[in-house]
Amino acid sequence: MAELTISGGTHSILKDDYASEWMGIEVLALDDGHATIRMTLRQEMLNGFGMAHGGMIFAFGDTAFALACNPARPSPAEEGSITVASGVDINFLKPAFRGQVLTAVANRRASTGRSGLYDIQIYAADPGAGAPAPPQTAPARSVPAATVPGELPADIAAAGELIAEFRGRSRTISKK
C-alpha cells in the first residue's frame, strides 16, 4: 500500500488508495498546504504514441493535490471532514516517456472558508539526471519556497523539465 510515514504514523488518505499504490507514488515532502511526490513512468502508463497517457499525468497531479488539501494528522475538529476537488484544469506542456521520473509539487495559493485554490507543477527527468534529489520544503521555512509567486525552490532543476501545470479548486465537505 502506498503510505507516507510521518513520525511513525501514516497519512490516512493513502491507507486504501489502490490507484496511488499501483502508480508507485512516493511521498517526498508534506506540510500544511504542500506536497511533493514522485513516480517512475512504466510501460503500462503510456498511450499509443509511446508517451505518458494524459490520464496518468492527471492522476499523478490529482494525488499531489489531495495530499496538499488534507492534513496528515487531522485535528479533532477536522476529523469529521475531507477536502475534495470541486474542479480542476490541466495544461500539458511537453510529453514524458517510459523510464522518466515524474515529480509533482503542490502548493496552496488561497484558502477561504471551505474553498481552496492549489497549483501543482509536474516535472519529468531522465533517471539519474538529478531525479533522486527532488524539490522539498526547506525545513527552516514555515512556507514552502514554491508558494511565493514567481519563486521556486533552488533544487527544482533536479526535478527536470516542466511538463504540466495542474490547477485545483477544493471544497471541504463532511465525511459520510
One Martini backbone bead per residue (centre of mass of N, CA, C, O) as a GRO file, in nm:
protein
  176
    1MET     BB    1   0.098   0.034   0.021
    2ALA     BB    2   0.063   0.360   0.004
    3GLU     BB    3   0.287   0.546   0.216
    4LEU     BB    4   0.321   0.783   0.485
    5THR     BB    5   0.578   0.866   0.700
    6ILE     BB    6   0.511   1.032   1.023
    7SER     BB    7   0.632   0.977   1.302
    8GLY     BB    8   0.499   0.665   1.267
    9GLY     BB    9   0.287   0.750   1.066
   10THR     BB   10   0.002   0.769   0.850
   11HIS     BB   11  -0.164   0.860   0.573
   12SER     BB   12  -0.500   0.821   0.536
   13ILE     BB   13  -0.535   0.871   0.222
   14LEU     BB   14  -0.339   0.601   0.156
   15LYS     BB   15  -0.446   0.340   0.284
   16ASP     BB   16  -0.681   0.287   0.025
   17ASP     BB   17  -0.484   0.369  -0.231
   18TYR     BB   18  -0.462   0.188  -0.517
   19ALA     BB   19  -0.369   0.385  -0.734
   20SER     BB   20  -0.105   0.486  -0.597
   21GLU     BB   21   0.017   0.210  -0.573
   22TRP     BB   22   0.022   0.135  -0.875
   23MET     BB   23   0.198   0.396  -0.954
   24GLY     BB   24   0.432   0.437  -0.731
   25ILE     BB   25   0.401   0.645  -0.512
   26GLU     BB   26   0.609   0.898  -0.361
   27VAL     BB   27   0.658   1.063  -0.063
   28LEU     BB   28   0.864   1.351   0.014
   29ALA     BB   29   0.657   1.593   0.096
   30LEU     BB   30   0.490   1.750   0.390
   31ASP     BB   31   0.247   2.011   0.436
   32ASP     BB   32   0.069   2.272   0.483
   33GLY     BB   33  -0.034   2.298   0.152
   34HIS     BB   34   0.185   2.059   0.087
   35ALA     BB   35   0.333   1.859  -0.190
   36THR     BB   36   0.570   1.587  -0.269
   37ILE     BB   37   0.606   1.377  -0.557
   38ARG     BB   38   0.684   1.036  -0.697
   39MET     BB   39   0.746   0.875  -1.025
   40THR     BB   40   0.759   0.604  -1.258
   41LEU     BB   41   0.744   0.537  -1.585
   42ARG     BB   42   0.554   0.293  -1.739
   43GLN     BB   43   0.440   0.108  -1.994
   44GLU     BB   44   0.125   0.110  -1.881
   45MET     BB   45   0.136   0.455  -1.901
   46LEU     BB   46   0.104   0.447  -2.206
   47ASN     BB   47   0.038   0.534  -2.515
   48GLY     BB   48   0.023   0.495  -2.868
   49PHE     BB   49   0.285   0.709  -2.881
   50GLY     BB   50   0.488   0.649  -2.625
   51MET     BB   51   0.351   0.822  -2.406
   52ALA     BB   52   0.216   0.966  -2.165
   53HIS     BB   53  -0.073   0.947  -2.030
   54GLY     BB   54  -0.285   1.195  -1.940
   55GLY     BB   55  -0.422   1.036  -1.703
   56MET     BB   56  -0.158   0.991  -1.543
   57ILE     BB   57  -0.084   1.284  -1.496
   58PHE     BB   58  -0.346   1.361  -1.361
   59ALA     BB   59  -0.341   1.155  -1.124
   60PHE     BB   60  -0.076   1.257  -1.007
   61GLY     BB   61  -0.171   1.550  -0.951
   62ASP     BB   62  -0.419   1.468  -0.776
   63THR     BB   63  -0.255   1.349  -0.542
   64ALA     BB   64  -0.106   1.605  -0.462
   65PHE     BB   65  -0.360   1.767  -0.409
   66ALA     BB   66  -0.481   1.587  -0.182
   67LEU     BB   67  -0.234   1.612   0.012
   68ALA     BB   68  -0.249   1.929   0.038
   69CYS     BB   69  -0.560   1.939   0.146
   70ASN     BB   70  -0.485   1.710   0.360
   71PRO     BB   71  -0.422   1.622   0.663
   72ALA     BB   72  -0.220   1.394   0.820
   73ARG     BB   73  -0.322   1.529   1.108
   74PRO     BB   74  -0.609   1.556   1.222
   75SER     BB   75  -0.806   1.728   1.394
   76PRO     BB   76  -1.085   1.697   1.569
   77ALA     BB   77  -1.235   1.907   1.379
   78GLU     BB   78  -1.136   1.746   1.100
   79GLU     BB   79  -1.241   1.440   1.117
   80GLY     BB   80  -1.543   1.510   0.975
   81SER     BB   81  -1.356   1.583   0.720
   82ILE     BB   82  -1.306   1.657   0.368
   83THR     BB   83  -1.100   1.718   0.079
   84VAL     BB   84  -1.207   1.813  -0.247
   85ALA     BB   85  -1.279   1.836  -0.569
   86SER     BB   86  -1.445   2.098  -0.770
   87GLY     BB   87  -1.196   2.154  -0.969
   88VAL     BB   88  -1.005   2.126  -1.286
   89ASP     BB   89  -0.685   2.194  -1.448
   90ILE     BB   90  -0.490   2.109  -1.748
   91ASN     BB   91  -0.152   2.153  -1.879
   92PHE     BB   92   0.017   2.037  -2.154
   93LEU     BB   93   0.362   2.089  -2.255
   94LYS     BB   94   0.501   1.796  -2.240
   95PRO     BB   95   0.636   1.505  -2.283
   96ALA     BB   96   0.653   1.171  -2.152
   97PHE     BB   97   0.862   0.882  -2.068
   98ARG     BB   98   0.982   0.596  -2.032
   99GLY     BB   99   1.158   0.608  -1.713
  100GLN     BB  100   1.069   0.857  -1.611
  101VAL     BB  101   1.076   1.105  -1.358
  102LEU     BB  102   0.821   1.217  -1.157
  103THR     BB  103   0.730   1.549  -1.031
  104ALA     BB  104   0.521   1.686  -0.772
  105VAL     BB  105   0.416   2.030  -0.691
  106ALA     BB  106   0.218   2.135  -0.418
  107ASN     BB  107   0.019   2.447  -0.370
  108ARG     BB  108  -0.122   2.676  -0.184
  109ARG     BB  109  -0.282   2.994  -0.267
  110ALA     BB  110  -0.582   2.962  -0.141
  111SER     BB  111  -0.809   3.036   0.149
  112THR     BB  112  -1.173   3.008   0.210
  113GLY     BB  113  -1.321   2.850   0.419
  114ARG     BB  114  -1.409   2.566   0.209
  115SER     BB  115  -1.202   2.697   0.006
  116GLY     BB  116  -0.956   2.627  -0.263
  117LEU     BB  117  -0.620   2.691  -0.409
  118TYR     BB  118  -0.415   2.501  -0.646
  119ASP     BB  119  -0.074   2.431  -0.743
  120ILE     BB  120   0.066   2.206  -0.997
  121GLN     BB  121   0.380   2.078  -1.071
  122ILE     BB  122   0.515   1.890  -1.352
  123TYR     BB  123   0.794   1.672  -1.379
  124ALA     BB  124   1.073   1.555  -1.597
  125ALA     BB  125   1.322   1.289  -1.566
  126ASP     BB  126   1.592   1.131  -1.610
  127PRO     BB  127   1.752   0.885  -1.501
  128GLY     BB  128   2.016   1.030  -1.314
  129ALA     BB  129   1.923   1.355  -1.363
  130GLY     BB  130   1.858   1.433  -1.044
  131ALA     BB  131   1.596   1.284  -0.933
  132PRO     BB  132   1.684   1.204  -0.629
  133ALA     BB  133   1.660   1.545  -0.587
  134PRO     BB  134   1.396   1.671  -0.498
  135PRO     BB  135   1.178   1.892  -0.416
  136GLN     BB  136   1.166   2.068  -0.098
  137THR     BB  137   1.098   2.164   0.201
  138ALA     BB  138   1.232   2.390   0.392
  139PRO     BB  139   1.281   2.362   0.731
  140ALA     BB  140   1.319   2.685   0.797
  141ARG     BB  141   1.040   2.709   0.660
  142SER     BB  142   0.690   2.762   0.677
  143VAL     BB  143   0.707   2.831   0.371
  144PRO     BB  144   0.718   2.721   0.081
  145ALA     BB  145   0.895   2.841  -0.178
  146ALA     BB  146   0.663   2.782  -0.403
  147THR     BB  147   0.447   2.997  -0.273
  148VAL     BB  148   0.605   3.212  -0.410
  149PRO     BB  149   0.562   3.413  -0.648
  150GLY     BB  150   0.813   3.324  -0.884
  151GLU     BB  151   0.919   3.102  -0.677
  152LEU     BB  152   1.167   2.850  -0.652
  153PRO     BB  153   1.332   2.606  -0.564
  154ALA     BB  154   1.668   2.555  -0.599
  155ASP     BB  155   1.617   2.222  -0.667
  156ILE     BB  156   1.424   2.204  -0.926
  157ALA     BB  157   1.618   2.099  -1.152
  158ALA     BB  158   1.614   1.796  -1.051
  159ALA     BB  159   1.314   1.743  -1.177
  160GLY     BB  160   1.330   1.895  -1.449
  161GLU     BB  161   1.084   1.929  -1.675
  162LEU     BB  162   0.815   2.099  -1.755
  163ILE     BB  163   0.488   1.930  -1.841
  164ALA     BB  164   0.276   2.044  -1.614
  165GLU     BB  165  -0.033   2.220  -1.526
  166PHE     BB  166  -0.215   2.223  -1.216
  167ARG     BB  167  -0.551   2.321  -1.119
  168GLY     BB  168  -0.711   2.342  -0.797
  169ARG     BB  169  -1.035   2.305  -0.657
  170SER     BB  170  -1.166   2.320  -0.330
  171ARG     BB  171  -1.370   2.118  -0.089
  172THR     BB  172  -1.518   2.106   0.221
  173ILE     BB  173  -1.651   1.809   0.366
  174SER     BB  174  -1.839   1.570   0.488
  175LYS     BB  175  -1.836   1.273   0.609
  176LYS     BB  176  -2.005   0.945   0.514
   0.00000   0.00000   0.00000
